[in-house]
Amino acid sequence: MDALPSPLILHEDPVSGNCYKIRLTAALLGMALERRFYDITKGETRTGQFLAEVDANGRIPVLQAGNRFLPESNAACFYLADGSELIPADRFKRASMLRWMFFEQYQHEPNIATMRYWLHVLGEANLSDEQRGLMAMKRSGGEAALALMERHLAGRDWFVGGGCSLADIALFAYTHVAHEGGFALDGHRAIRGWIDRMRALPRFEAMER
Amino acid sequence: MDALPSPLILHEDPVSGNCYKIRLTAALLGMALERRFYDITKGETRTGQFLAEVDANGRIPVLQAGNRFLPESNAACFYLADGSELIPADRFKRASMLRWMFFEQYQHEPNIATMRYWLHVLGEANLSDEQRGLMAMKRSGGEAALALMERHLAGRDWFVGGGCSLADIALFAYTHVAHEGGFALDGHRAIRGWIDRMRALPRFEAMER
């Protein structure tokens, strides 16, 4: 496995669960990350300097490794964890881990993280009519994502294989704060047990909020 | 690398670019896939049998490997290509490949593939008011995704490194039919050159439509 350059710098906003995924991956692996902070509610990732020097897409998180930049939270987690026990050695299990990470970005984050951003970060009183018009769709999409997770975790401790992988880290980030987006986990017993197992991991680090 | 079980069965609808990604990956690798067909416009992936036996999420594509099932198109591509030249051996490049695959599922597919499905498969006259209300947002999101791709490909032949990787395959699927969703590629010279390079690859297979 190619060695990682030093230092590793996380360009992030601590309110973002996508940024937290990378911090949690590094923590579980015992890796140190430098941190640079941006406030997404103030447009600090859309400045000319950010677009030119960090990410032309104007988004965080971005993981900086030496003079190279890696956007997309789940890709950054994969980079840090490549060759570690957080990625299954078995070919099918490795692909199944990615399956849940793509599910997270396609069906979970756009619904649950967006609702949390609107209700918890921006505040319901500050939403646009367009955002309000999308809430019913986001709510049903988020509920469907949680239902699929609950069904999968019934009788399993982890999403793939016998221990925590990047699939668990990616899905934990916004699931454990889903209530901040108005998603109740009371009826999701398997998810709540899995959240407890995540929090009990050695070197676990909580999200800063 | 663990060997692949035989047969490999792709549960798919040929109209879907997500399904095509897996077929194209297999073709470029010279692998044979059995195929099972479903018509998504007729709800054939939401039947009780499909939900119980193939995918509880009611979606295609699903790659069946022996008696195991792998949803999520990009995860299925990774499974087939694991250990091949379609995945860079360099750690940073491998993560960069995943970066573009996550971008594809988060910013490209939900806009460009959805617009194509609405306009080309369902037909504009058959859309609901809710779908019509989302079109402006999907259009601007898709344009932004294409602009980022164009900028990245200016001066590069491939998304990552010196040859075709899964990042190119994932992004090719819906980009080369973007016009069917109303996205013109006339102003995207770098993207058009890259599409030509994709089509010129040995063992390239076209999408069936």
Interface residues (C-beta under 8 A of the other chain):
Chain A: M1 D2 L4 A56 N57 A65 R68 L70 P71 E72 S73 N74 A75 A76 F78 Y79 D82 G83 D90 R91 F92 R94 A95 S96 L98 R99 M101 F102 F103 Q105 Y106 Q107 E109 P110 E130 G133 M137 L148 R151 H152
Chain B: M1 D2 L4 A56 N57 A65 R68 L70 P71 E72 S73 N74 A75 A76 F78 Y79 D82 G83 D90 R91 F92 R94 A95 S96 L98 R99 M101 F102 F103 Q105 Y106 Q107 E109 P110 E130 G133 M137 L148 R151 H152
